[in-house]
Each structure stands twice: as C-alpha cells, then as structure tokens.
Amino acid sequence: MSPIFSLKIFQNFLFETKKKKMNAVAEVKGRRGVQQKKNEKQNEYKRIGREKKLADDSRCYGNILDLVKRKKVTNWTQTRLVVEGKLGEGLRGIAYKVKHRNTMKCLKLLPLSWTSRNKEALEDLVALRSLKTIKKETPNYLTFFDSFVLTNLPASTQDKLNQLDPQCPATHYLGLLVELGSNSLDNTMLTTAVEGLSIVKQLVLSLVIAKRRLDTNHNDVHPGNVLVKRSASPKTLKYTLDGKVIRIPSHGLVVGIIDFSEASFGRANGNSDVGFLSFITEEISKTLSKAENRTFQTAIDGLTDARSITAIYPNASIFKKH
C-alpha cells in the first residue's frame, strides 16, 4: 500500500471521527435544548403557581400579610421554632412556650380562615405592633418580637389548634412571638393590700397610656389576661404619660398585659376597659386575708364607678393617698 493511499485512509478516518463527535455534540446540545425548554416551561408553571398562590394568600389574608415581617406565608420549618410546651388556651388561639435562638419565648397561634376577615387575629397583630411603639412609656406590655403567617405546623400542634373549630379546620395560622410571661393573676397568691394596689395601679396606668397615646382599648382585661411576675427589682416602676414621668413602687410585682384579640381602636365603645376592673379587684380580694382585704377595699373605694379608664388617673384615691 502506497504512503499516499495510507494517508488518505487516515484522513478519512479522522474526518469520520470528527463528524461523529460533531453529531454527538449536536445531539447532546439538542437534548439539552429540549431539556432547557422543558425546564423553562416548568419554571414558568411554577412562577405562575407561586403568583397565583400569593394572589390567593393576599386575597384571603391580605391585611395580615401586609403587616407580618415576611409579607408572605412561611413554612414552619423556616422559623426554627421548637415547641417546648403549652402555656394556655383561649377561644380563638393557643399559646405555646417555644425555644427561639436559644431563648424561651411565647408563641401565640391563631387559626386563620379562608372564609372570614380574621378580625380577632388582625386586631391582635395591629395592637401588638402599636404597643411596641410605647414600650419605653410603660413596663407592662410584653416585648413583641416577630409575627408570621404559618403553614405546615407540627402535626400535634396543628391538631390541637383545629380542635378549636373542628367544623372548619385551618391550614394557615397567625403566629405572634412575644416575651415569655409569668403566672396569670388568677394563679397568683397575694399577701398584702399594697401588692394588690400595685397591680391595680400598674394596670390602670398602662391602659390609660395605651388609650391616650394610641387610642387603643384592650376590651378583655380579665384576670387570665393579666400576668404577675414576682421580682425584687425594679423597686420603682417608671411610666410616661402626657410627657410627665410617673413613678410608683412595685412592691415586688410587675404586671404583664396579654391577649389583644378583642382590642379596638378609636371606637365609641372604648370605655369597656374600666368595666373589667371589677373582675381584677375581685380576684385580688380572693387571695387576701380579711384584714388586708378591708385595707384594699377602702383604698379602691369608688374606683370601679369611674366612667372611663382615662378618668381614673390622676383622680382616683389610690393615686392620691397610697
């Protein structure tokens, strides 16, 4: 075989090999192109799905989604919250002790409905956001950390929440993350009249500040919504009302006011808070001895006759004589 003929065979071999490689590359590119188009189509479907979901979420939970930090529905696993136990239960929600960033906090969960305006949940959220602005003016509102519209809760937690309304189980929940409180007033033993008076003064001042500064009314100040923490410090509690600093002795107790699901803002019926004082004073009286209770009752004489919560300070005798 001549060298020239051998060279042609070799060149043909190289040409065919290169051609096969080019065809193979083209085939791969073709498959990739098809896959890429398929992926783009799938991504477009996903995008449309996400937008539709956001539209649905916004239509159902619009006002709430506008107010929570993330502005969208959050999967439980994204919060890194760990449920440690149940703290309490109301008609519309359940409070849990949770671990968050190595700190124990309280998470209140309220089921959200697709068929209603979620009035109570919205009012709770709005009130907490508003009260955060007066945190330096009163020590009696728990620190508000975060809020979420949550889905895919732990099964046991979701089951308990859905037992609140078995006829209409929820899939989405409002989560309100606040400072961990202490015992409620109806689970607190008091020994002296001055302790009871301290609780009443703290409660009145904080409700008056919220009313005057934010035009906010709690509307559900029963003993279960008033937390009482025993603490050696501070000995004096500081309030700011109408630009004036007010200091009252704590007598070893610090009040925390919770649950704003019945809160109202600037409404004509905003005097209901004063009506709840009778429930508070009755609860305090239960734990006092007869002698201490007589002292307490004398001190609060006429208090529950006030026409509004704002009329109590500074006019009530408890702020003048005690």
Protein Blocks (a to p, Z undefined) as FASTA:
>chain_A
ZZklmmmmmmmmmmmmmmmmmmmmmmmmmmmmmmmmmmmmmmmmmmmmmmmmmmmmmmmm
mmmmmmmmnlpacdfklnopacfbdfbdcfkbccddddeehiacddddddddfkbgolmm
mmmmmmmmmmmmmmmmockbccdfbdcddehiafklmmmmmmmmmmlccfbdcddddddd
dddfklcccfbfklmmmmmmmmmmmmmmmmmmnopafklacfklpccdddfbdfbdcdde
ehiacdddeklpacddehjklgcehiaklmmmmmmmmmmmmmmmmmpcfklmmmmmmmmg
oklmpfbfklmpckbmklmmZZ
